[in-house]
Each structure stands twice: as structure tokens, then as C-alpha cells.
Amino acid sequence: MIRPWLGVSGQLVKKELMEIINLPLVDGFLVETIEPGSPAQKEGIHGGGLPLTIAGTEFLLGGDIITKINGEPLDNPENSRKLLGSLKVGDRVRLTLFYRGKHEVSS
């Protein structure tokens, strides 16, 4: 089965967790790495560069946080799986990104 590919890896984060270390983050998918040559790299999405472990969970901070896909929030694992599962190869995807304290939209 062929699946759509953005070329990012990371994990869902909640702003409450990041308040522990006093970082200005939002709920969403924390982009930790970008695959070379991927659609994400071509769009200029940022990966992380600051490794950190909190309560046994490893993060690579400093990258974009994807807060929405096609206007739908990435605020919990179930919603995220549903949104990603609905994408098909060739679909156009609009991402709302949070990076360095600002929101941006990428298409």
C-alpha cells in the first residue's frame, strides 16, 4: 500500500508539558527531524536541534510545531490519526505551523 509522505518525524506535545521548562510552545506535532528531499524540506519546515529528556521522554526541540492540517487541529492522538489516515497520495495539504513564537500557514 502506498501512503502519503510529508517527510517529518516527531511527536505530539501539549503546551502544559512545555510550561515545565518555560518554553513558548503550543499543542500540536513537534517536528523533530526532516527527511532530505522530502516535501517538508522543500517547503522549508524546520526540524529540531536541542535534545532534551523530561520524565523519561526524549524531545528534539527547536523545530516547527504543526498545529493544524487542512484547518483541523492536531491536539490529541485520536484526531491526529484520523486526519493523517484521511490523506491520500497526491492530496494538497495545508499546514499551520508554530515556529519561534509565530504561526504560519504552509501549502
C-alpha positions as CSV (number, residue, x, y, z in Angstrom):
1,M,0.0,0.0,0.0
2,I,1.3,3.4,-1.0
3,R,0.9,6.1,1.7
4,P,1.3,9.9,1.6
5,W,4.6,11.1,2.9
6,L,5.4,14.6,4.3
7,G,8.9,13.6,5.4
8,V,8.8,14.6,9.1
9,S,9.1,12.7,12.3
10,G,8.4,13.8,15.8
11,Q,5.7,13.6,18.4
12,L,2.6,15.2,19.8
13,V,3.2,17.7,22.6
14,K,0.9,19.6,24.9
15,K,1.8,23.1,26.0
16,E,1.3,22.1,29.6
17,L,4.4,19.9,29.4
18,M,6.5,22.6,27.8
19,E,5.4,25.1,30.5
20,I,7.5,23.0,32.9
21,I,10.6,24.2,31.1
22,N,9.2,27.7,30.3
23,L,9.2,27.4,26.5
24,P,6.6,29.2,24.4
25,L,5.0,26.2,22.7
26,V,1.5,25.2,21.7
27,D,-0.4,21.9,21.4
28,G,0.5,20.0,18.2
29,F,3.0,17.8,16.4
30,L,6.6,18.7,17.3
31,V,8.7,18.3,14.2
32,E,12.0,16.8,15.4
33,T,13.6,15.6,12.1
34,I,13.1,16.3,8.4
35,E,13.9,13.7,5.7
36,P,16.3,15.0,3.0
37,G,14.5,15.7,-0.3
38,S,11.1,15.4,1.3
39,P,8.1,17.7,0.7
40,A,8.6,19.1,4.2
41,Q,12.2,20.1,3.4
42,K,11.1,21.7,0.1
43,E,8.5,23.7,2.0
44,G,11.2,24.9,4.5
45,I,9.7,23.2,7.6
46,H,12.2,23.3,10.5
47,G,13.4,20.3,12.5
48,G,14.7,20.4,16.0
49,G,18.3,20.6,17.2
50,L,18.1,20.7,21.0
51,P,17.9,17.3,22.6
52,L,16.1,17.2,26.0
53,T,14.7,14.5,28.2
54,I,11.7,15.2,30.5
55,A,10.4,12.5,32.8
56,G,12.0,9.8,30.6
57,T,10.5,11.2,27.3
58,E,13.1,12.4,24.8
59,F,12.4,15.5,22.7
60,L,14.4,17.3,20.0
61,L,13.3,20.9,20.5
62,G,13.7,23.9,18.2
63,G,11.6,22.8,15.2
64,D,8.2,23.7,13.9
65,I,5.1,22.6,15.7
66,I,2.3,21.5,13.3
67,T,-0.9,22.8,15.0
68,K,-3.3,22.1,12.2
69,I,-3.7,20.0,9.0
70,N,-6.1,21.4,6.5
71,G,-7.6,23.6,9.2
72,E,-8.2,20.7,11.7
73,P,-6.3,20.8,15.0
74,L,-3.6,18.2,15.9
75,D,-4.5,18.3,19.6
76,N,-4.8,14.7,20.5
77,P,-3.6,11.3,19.2
78,E,-7.0,10.1,18.0
79,N,-7.7,13.2,16.0
80,S,-4.2,13.1,14.6
81,R,-4.5,9.5,13.4
82,K,-7.9,10.3,11.8
83,L,-6.5,13.4,10.0
84,L,-3.4,11.6,8.8
85,G,-5.4,8.5,7.8
86,S,-7.7,10.6,5.6
87,L,-4.8,11.9,3.4
88,K,-4.2,10.3,0.0
89,V,-1.2,10.3,-2.2
90,G,-1.3,13.5,-4.3
91,D,-3.6,15.4,-1.9
92,R,-2.6,19.0,-1.3
93,V,-2.0,19.6,2.4
94,R,-2.2,23.0,4.2
95,L,-0.2,23.0,7.5
96,T,-0.5,25.6,10.2
97,L,2.9,25.9,11.8
98,F,4.2,27.4,15.0
99,Y,7.8,28.5,14.9
100,R,9.7,30.8,17.2
101,G,6.6,32.3,18.7
102,K,4.7,32.8,15.4
103,H,2.0,31.0,13.4
104,E,2.5,30.4,9.7
105,V,0.5,28.6,7.0
106,S,2.3,26.3,4.5
107,S,0.6,24.8,1.5
